[in-house]
Amino acid sequence: MKIKFRIRRCNPAGKEACEPYAQVFNVEAEEGMTVLEALLKIADEQDPALSFRKSCRSAICGSCAMNINGTSKLACNTQVIPEYKKMGDMLIEPLSNHRPLKDLIVDFTPFWRKIDKVTPYLTPTKKTSEAVVTAEAEAAIDRSQRCIMCGCCNGMCNSLEIDERFIAPAALAKAWRFVGDVREGHSAKRLERLSEEHGMWDCVRCVHCTQHCPKDVMPLKQIEMLRSRAMKAGVLDNPGARHVEAMADSVKKIGRLDEAAMTFKTLGFLRSLGMIPFGLKMERHGKMPLPHIFPQIEKIEEVKKIYEEFERALKKKKG
């Protein structure tokens, strides 16, 4: 089956920028052929200058992450014919949110810097170093240990697309690996750093990182556990934690989200004033939440009872 591959390439060759251009290659695809095998075939038979990363060919090393028909995938783990039949095309591009260096090779330097920022190793104290790692404790960090650092999650991250300083899902999943480890002695300090601007609260929960992770790490789940652990540890002096508290308080008091009031609780009065130009833009597009004139829902007492039961159960659990 002959399939047309459209590959987005670039060749810096001494230029300041790696200007992209598209090139088409026809490949005779066989049943079971992967995208990586197709690229190797192109390099062997049509253009030896075609550049891409590869290593294990077994979805273990993460080297061959790239965009295939618009989504981040491992080339060694994506079969050509099923992909072509599903999408009707074979468009191969460099991994999104990463600067192309040549053809399908991207600069991973920012990726590794973000990983380094979360201190990717245990920092135990004398007390925690003696902690027993039970099966339950290991299960809590199991998924985060599956990460192969391919960058697929970062390639699909909406927050990273608009803020290159965002720590991004790969580093946050790695952070939970250590924050959630019973042998870690400085979890509180880690959570404080992760709660700063461009940290874990800047995730917009688009779920793309989890949808496109080839190893089922579920980065969003790890981010949610970091946030939960931070709030339990009392790391609350940041807009993200205040927003969560404002949401819970709004539902408890009136049974719904009062988004207009929540803005002031989340950002404070002065910072909220700075959002006025953005609010006017939202108003022009019909996206501005208006305060409720009669805020409480009917039977609000039932909602309050749910909160009371939860708080009672929480006190009981704490002893």
Backbone torsions as a table, in degrees:
resi	resn	phi	psi	omega
1	MET	NA	117.4	-178.4
2	LYS	-86.0	126.8	-177.7
3	ILE	-125.7	138.2	-179.8
4	LYS	-88.7	122.3	176.1
5	PHE	-102.1	121.7	172.7
6	ARG	-101.0	117.8	-175.8
7	ILE	-115.1	127.2	175.9
8	ARG	-85.0	119.1	-174.8
9	ARG	-118.9	165.9	169.3
10	CYS	-157.9	147.3	-178.7
11	ASN	-134.8	104.1	-176.1
12	PRO	-61.8	-46.3	175.0
13	ALA	39.4	50.8	176.8
14	GLY	85.4	-6.7	180.0
15	LYS	-80.9	162.2	-179.5
16	GLU	-72.0	-33.6	-177.9
17	ALA	-123.8	152.3	178.5
18	CYS	-93.4	83.3	-174.9
19	GLU	-67.9	126.6	-176.6
20	PRO	-78.2	149.0	171.3
21	TYR	-150.0	157.6	-177.8
22	ALA	-102.3	142.5	175.8
23	GLN	-136.3	140.1	-176.3
24	VAL	-106.8	136.1	175.5
25	PHE	-130.1	138.2	174.6
26	ASN	-97.0	128.6	-176.4
27	VAL	-125.0	132.7	173.3
28	GLU	-81.2	101.9	-174.6
29	ALA	-90.6	133.8	176.9
30	GLU	-105.9	158.8	178.1
31	GLU	-57.4	129.7	178.9
32	GLY	90.3	-8.5	179.6
33	MET	-66.5	134.9	176.4
34	THR	-92.9	165.6	177.2
35	VAL	-61.5	-38.0	178.5
36	LEU	-62.8	-42.3	178.2
37	GLU	-63.8	-36.3	177.6
38	ALA	-65.5	-41.1	178.4
39	LEU	-65.4	-40.1	176.8
40	LEU	-63.4	-37.5	178.5
41	LYS	-65.8	-40.7	176.9
42	ILE	-63.6	-45.0	-179.9
43	ALA	-64.7	-35.5	-178.9
44	ASP	-75.1	-38.9	-168.8
45	GLU	-109.0	-21.2	-173.3
46	GLN	-123.7	-44.6	-177.7
47	ASP	-149.0	98.0	-178.8
48	PRO	-67.3	-11.2	-179.8
49	ALA	-84.7	-8.0	178.5
50	LEU	-61.3	125.2	-172.7
51	SER	-112.6	132.4	176.6
52	PHE	-160.9	160.8	-179.8
53	ARG	-94.9	148.0	178.2
54	LYS	-161.6	159.6	173.8
55	SER	-159.0	-85.2	-167.0
56	CYS	-74.9	-29.0	-175.7
57	ARG	63.1	19.4	-175.8
58	SER	-131.4	20.0	179.7
59	ALA	58.8	37.2	179.9
60	ILE	-115.5	-40.1	-173.3
61	CYS	-86.3	-26.5	179.5
62	GLY	79.4	5.5	-174.4
63	SER	-65.3	-34.3	-168.6
64	CYS	-95.0	27.0	176.6
65	ALA	-66.3	133.7	178.9
66	MET	-160.1	171.5	175.5
67	ASN	-86.2	124.6	177.5
68	ILE	-121.8	112.8	-175.8
69	ASN	53.3	41.8	171.4
70	GLY	90.1	-3.7	178.7
71	THR	-128.3	153.2	-178.9
72	SER	-74.4	126.6	178.6
73	LYS	-147.7	162.9	170.7
74	LEU	-86.0	126.4	-178.4
75	ALA	-64.2	-31.4	-178.1
76	CYS	-76.6	-13.1	-174.8
77	ASN	-113.3	10.1	-178.2
78	THR	-120.3	115.0	-179.2
79	GLN	-80.9	139.9	-172.4
80	VAL	-66.8	-53.8	-171.7
81	ILE	-64.5	-47.2	176.1
82	PRO	-60.8	-38.5	179.2
83	GLU	-64.8	-42.3	-179.6
84	TYR	-67.1	-42.0	179.7
85	LYS	-65.9	-33.7	-179.6
86	LYS	-75.1	-42.8	-172.3
87	MET	-101.7	-20.3	-178.2
88	GLY	72.7	16.9	-177.2
89	ASP	-161.4	163.5	171.4
90	MET	-136.5	88.3	178.2
91	LEU	-105.4	118.6	-177.2
92	ILE	-112.5	125.1	-177.0
93	GLU	-135.9	162.8	175.7
94	PRO	-64.6	156.3	179.7
95	LEU	-58.3	128.3	-179.7
96	SER	-63.4	160.0	179.3
97	ASN	63.2	16.8	176.7
98	HIS	-134.3	139.4	-177.0
99	ARG	-76.1	123.2	178.0
100	PRO	-66.3	137.8	175.4
101	LEU	-100.9	-44.7	175.0
102	LYS	-161.8	125.2	-178.8
103	ASP	49.4	-116.0	-175.4
104	LEU	-95.0	5.3	177.8
105	ILE	-89.5	126.9	-178.9
106	VAL	-116.8	161.9	-179.9
107	ASP	-80.5	115.2	-179.2
108	PHE	-96.7	5.9	-178.8
109	THR	-57.0	-48.3	177.9
110	PRO	-61.2	-34.3	178.5
111	PHE	-59.5	-49.2	-177.5
112	TRP	-69.8	-30.8	176.5
113	ARG	-65.1	-38.9	177.9
114	LYS	-66.1	-41.8	176.9
115	ILE	-60.7	-42.6	-179.4
116	ASP	-63.0	-32.3	-178.0
117	LYS	-64.6	-26.7	-177.9
118	VAL	-89.6	8.3	-178.8
119	THR	53.4	78.6	-170.9
120	PRO	-80.4	53.4	175.5
121	TYR	-161.5	158.2	-179.7
122	LEU	-70.0	142.7	173.8
123	THR	-126.9	74.3	-175.2
124	PRO	-76.0	158.0	169.2
125	THR	-100.9	174.4	179.5
126	LYS	-59.6	-37.3	-178.8
127	LYS	-69.6	-48.3	-175.1
128	THR	-75.1	-23.8	-179.3
129	SER	-64.9	-18.4	179.7
130	GLU	-96.2	3.1	-178.3
131	ALA	-65.6	142.5	179.0
132	VAL	-87.4	126.6	178.5
133	VAL	-88.3	100.1	179.1
134	THR	-79.8	169.9	177.5
135	ALA	-60.6	-37.6	179.1
136	GLU	-66.4	-42.1	179.2
137	ALA	-65.6	-37.9	178.5
138	GLU	-68.4	-38.5	-179.1
139	ALA	-62.6	-30.9	-178.3
140	ALA	-64.4	-28.0	-178.6
141	ILE	-114.3	7.5	-173.6
142	ASP	-59.2	-49.2	-176.0
143	ARG	-62.4	-39.6	-178.5
144	SER	-65.7	-21.8	178.7
145	GLN	-79.8	-12.0	-178.3
146	ARG	-78.5	-13.1	-174.4
147	CYS	-58.9	133.1	178.7
148	ILE	-107.8	11.4	176.2
149	MET	59.3	38.2	-179.4
150	CYS	-78.5	-26.2	-179.9
151	GLY	87.7	4.8	179.9
152	CYS	-59.1	-40.8	-179.0
153	CYS	-64.6	-43.8	178.2
154	ASN	-64.2	-34.2	179.0
155	GLY	-64.3	-25.6	-178.4
156	MET	-103.4	4.0	-172.1
157	CYS	-78.9	119.7	178.6
158	ASN	-68.8	-36.7	-180.0
159	SER	-65.7	-41.3	179.7
160	LEU	-67.0	-31.2	179.7
161	GLU	-62.4	-34.4	-178.0
162	ILE	-100.5	-12.6	-179.7
163	ASP	-141.8	99.2	-177.1
164	GLU	-67.4	-13.1	178.8
165	ARG	-88.1	-9.0	178.0
166	PHE	-58.7	135.0	-174.5
167	ILE	-63.0	-28.0	171.2
168	ALA	79.4	157.3	-170.8
169	PRO	-64.6	-34.5	-178.2
170	ALA	-62.3	-45.7	-179.7
171	ALA	-68.8	-35.4	179.9
172	LEU	-69.9	-38.4	175.8
173	ALA	-63.2	-39.5	177.0
174	LYS	-66.1	-35.8	179.4
175	ALA	-62.3	-40.3	179.2
176	TRP	-65.2	-30.4	177.6
177	ARG	-52.2	-34.7	-177.0
178	PHE	-100.5	-39.2	176.1
179	VAL	-60.0	-38.9	-177.2
180	GLY	-83.9	-1.8	-179.6
181	ASP	-82.7	128.5	-177.5
182	VAL	-64.9	-15.0	179.9
183	ARG	-88.8	-7.2	-179.2
184	GLU	-74.1	132.2	-176.4
185	GLY	-102.5	-6.2	-175.8
186	HIS	-130.4	42.3	-178.7
187	SER	-60.3	-40.8	-177.6
188	ALA	-61.0	-43.9	179.1
189	LYS	-64.8	-39.9	177.7
190	ARG	-60.6	-46.1	-177.4
191	LEU	-65.5	-34.9	176.6
192	GLU	-63.3	-44.3	179.1
193	ARG	-65.6	-40.9	-178.6
194	LEU	-70.1	-17.4	-179.4
195	SER	-90.0	-0.9	178.7
196	GLU	-74.7	171.9	179.3
197	GLU	-55.9	142.2	-176.1
198	HIS	72.5	11.1	-178.9
199	GLY	-96.8	-149.4	-169.4
200	MET	-65.2	-25.9	-178.5
201	TRP	-78.2	-7.3	178.2
202	ASP	-85.2	-4.9	174.1
203	CYS	-65.7	131.5	-178.2
204	VAL	-96.0	6.3	175.5
205	ARG	57.9	44.9	178.0
206	CYS	-76.9	-15.0	176.6
207	VAL	74.2	-0.5	-178.7
208	HIS	-60.5	-37.5	-178.3
209	CYS	-61.0	-40.4	-179.9
210	THR	-73.9	-38.9	-179.1
211	GLN	-63.5	-34.1	-171.2
212	HIS	-110.9	9.7	175.7
213	CYS	-74.0	123.0	-177.6
214	PRO	-75.5	-9.2	-176.9
215	LYS	-117.0	12.2	176.3
216	ASP	57.2	40.8	178.1
217	VAL	-72.9	-27.1	-177.5
218	MET	56.7	61.4	-177.0
219	PRO	-54.1	-37.6	-179.1
220	LEU	-61.2	-38.4	178.1
221	LYS	-62.2	-39.5	179.1
222	GLN	-66.8	-37.5	177.9
223	ILE	-65.0	-42.4	178.5
224	GLU	-62.6	-37.2	178.7
225	MET	-69.3	-36.2	175.3
226	LEU	-61.4	-45.6	-179.3
227	ARG	-62.5	-44.7	179.8
228	SER	-62.0	-44.5	-179.9
229	ARG	-64.3	-37.5	180.0
230	ALA	-64.2	-42.6	-179.0
231	MET	-69.0	-37.1	177.0
232	LYS	-66.3	-29.1	-179.9
233	ALA	-85.0	-0.3	177.6
234	GLY	83.0	18.5	176.8
235	VAL	-87.4	84.1	-168.5
236	LEU	-117.5	-7.2	-175.2
237	ASP	-85.8	66.0	177.8
238	ASN	-159.2	154.8	-176.6
239	PRO	-58.3	-34.7	-178.3
240	GLY	-63.2	-50.4	179.9
241	ALA	-65.7	-39.4	178.3
242	ARG	-63.5	-35.0	178.9
243	HIS	-65.3	-42.8	177.8
244	VAL	-61.6	-45.1	180.0
245	GLU	-63.8	-38.4	179.4
246	ALA	-66.1	-37.9	177.7
247	MET	-63.6	-48.9	-179.2
248	ALA	-62.5	-40.9	-179.2
249	ASP	-66.6	-39.3	-179.5
250	SER	-63.8	-45.9	180.0
251	VAL	-65.4	-40.0	-179.5
252	LYS	-63.2	-40.0	-174.3
253	LYS	-83.5	-40.9	-173.9
254	ILE	-123.7	-4.6	176.2
255	GLY	82.9	3.8	178.3
256	ARG	-151.9	172.9	177.2
257	LEU	-87.1	120.2	172.7
258	ASP	-96.1	87.5	-170.3
259	GLU	-63.8	-34.4	179.5
260	ALA	-63.3	-44.4	180.0
261	ALA	-70.2	-33.8	-177.9
262	MET	-64.0	-30.8	179.7
263	THR	-59.6	-44.2	-179.5
264	PHE	-67.5	-38.1	-180.0
265	LYS	-69.5	-32.6	-177.6
266	THR	-78.0	-48.0	-172.6
267	LEU	-98.9	-17.8	-173.2
268	GLY	86.5	164.1	-173.3
269	PHE	-63.8	-48.9	-174.5
270	LEU	-65.2	-45.4	179.3
271	ARG	-67.1	-30.6	177.6
272	SER	-65.4	-37.0	177.3
273	LEU	-60.9	-36.0	178.8
274	GLY	-67.3	-14.7	179.3
275	MET	-89.4	1.0	-176.9
276	ILE	-58.0	-46.2	178.2
277	PRO	-58.5	-39.0	177.7
278	PHE	-66.4	-38.8	178.3
279	GLY	-63.0	-37.8	177.8
280	LEU	-65.4	-37.8	175.7
281	LYS	-62.3	-44.7	178.9
282	MET	-61.0	-40.7	-179.6
283	GLU	-61.8	-40.2	179.5
284	ARG	-63.4	-28.4	-178.5
285	HIS	-100.9	11.5	177.4
286	GLY	69.6	26.7	-176.1
287	LYS	-112.5	9.2	-175.1
288	MET	-86.0	117.4	177.7
289	PRO	-71.2	131.7	-179.3
290	LEU	-101.2	147.6	179.0
291	PRO	-66.6	146.9	179.1
292	HIS	-78.8	130.0	179.3
293	ILE	-71.6	-43.5	174.9
294	PHE	-117.5	83.9	-164.8
295	PRO	-67.2	-39.4	-172.0
296	GLN	-69.5	137.8	175.7
297	ILE	-78.4	166.0	174.8
298	GLU	-68.2	149.2	178.9
299	LYS	57.3	41.7	178.6
300	ILE	-61.2	-23.8	179.7
301	GLU	-60.1	-33.7	-179.8
302	GLU	-67.1	-37.8	177.2
303	VAL	-65.2	-43.6	-179.4
304	LYS	-63.8	-33.7	177.4
305	LYS	-64.6	-37.0	177.2
306	ILE	-60.9	-44.6	178.7
307	TYR	-63.3	-42.3	-179.4
308	GLU	-62.5	-42.4	179.0
309	GLU	-65.3	-39.5	178.9
310	PHE	-64.8	-44.9	-179.6
311	GLU	-64.9	-36.7	178.1
312	ARG	-65.4	-43.4	179.5
313	ALA	-65.6	-36.3	179.9
314	LEU	-67.2	-41.0	178.0
315	LYS	-65.2	-38.8	179.1
316	LYS	-64.5	-39.7	179.9
317	LYS	-65.9	-37.8	-179.3
318	LYS	-73.3	-14.5	174.9
319	GLY	98.9	NA	NA
